[in-house]
Amino acid sequence: MGFFKKLLLGGAAAKTYQNIYNRPIVVAPPGLVLKGMRQRGFSSTWVITYSKVGQSSTDEFSVSGGQIDANAGGGRWTVHFPK
């Protein structure tokens, strides 16, 4: 039982390590500010939080591995996932 528990935990740790160090590079369009990024679960989906310049209210959208751009907040975002 101990071997399988270590194997399962090792797999989860490896997946988390891979996703943390393979964070997407996100470039905001003019007039919008990137506020933060967080990973959704153990998947390669990331939630991007942003706002308009000079405003405190935020909005968010999701990107998945392989995406190269996204349209949100009235602008086109550039997304690059490192290999």
N, C-alpha and C positions, 0 to 999 in steps of 0.2 A: 504494500500500500504506500509506503514512504517513497519508493522510486517513482511511481506514477504521479504523486503529488509534486515532487520536485520537477518532473518532466513538464507537467502542466504549468507550474509557476515559471519555469525557465522559458517556456514558449511564450507566455504572456509578457514576461519581461523583455524578451527579444523583440516582440512585435511593438511594444511601447517604445523601446529604444530606437527602433527603425523609424517609427513615425515622428518622434520628437526631433531626431536629427535630420529628417527629411521634410522639414516644414516647408510649405510653399513660400515663394517669394512673391509678394503681392504689391503692385504699384497702383496707387489711387489716381483717378482722373483729376483734372483741375477742378477746384471748388469743393472737393471732398477730402476728408481726413480719415486715415486708418486709425481706429482706436484700439483694436485688439484682435487676437486670433485664438481659438481654442479648438482642440480636437474633439470630435464627436465620437465617444466610445473608443473601441479598438480599431475602427475602420480608418480609411484614408480620407475621410470627409472632414473638412475644416470649416468652422463657422467664423466668418469675418464680420467684425463689428465696426461701423463707421458712422460719421456724422458730417454734416455740412460745415464748412469753415465758419467759425464764430458761433456755432450753436452747441448746446449741451445735450440735446435729445439725440439718441442713437437709433440706428436701425441695423439689421444684419442680413446676410445671405450666406449660402453654403457653396463650397467648391469641393470637387472630388479629384482624385488623382487622374492626370491626363488632360485636365481642362487647361486651355491656354488663355481664355478670357471669360469675362462675365459682365453682364449688363445689370447695374443696380444703381439706384439713386440718381438716375438721369445721366449716368456716365458709363464709359467702358473701362473696366478694370483689367489689367494684365496680370496673369497668374502663371508662375513657372514652378513646377515641381522638380527638384533636383533628382538625379538618378543615382 
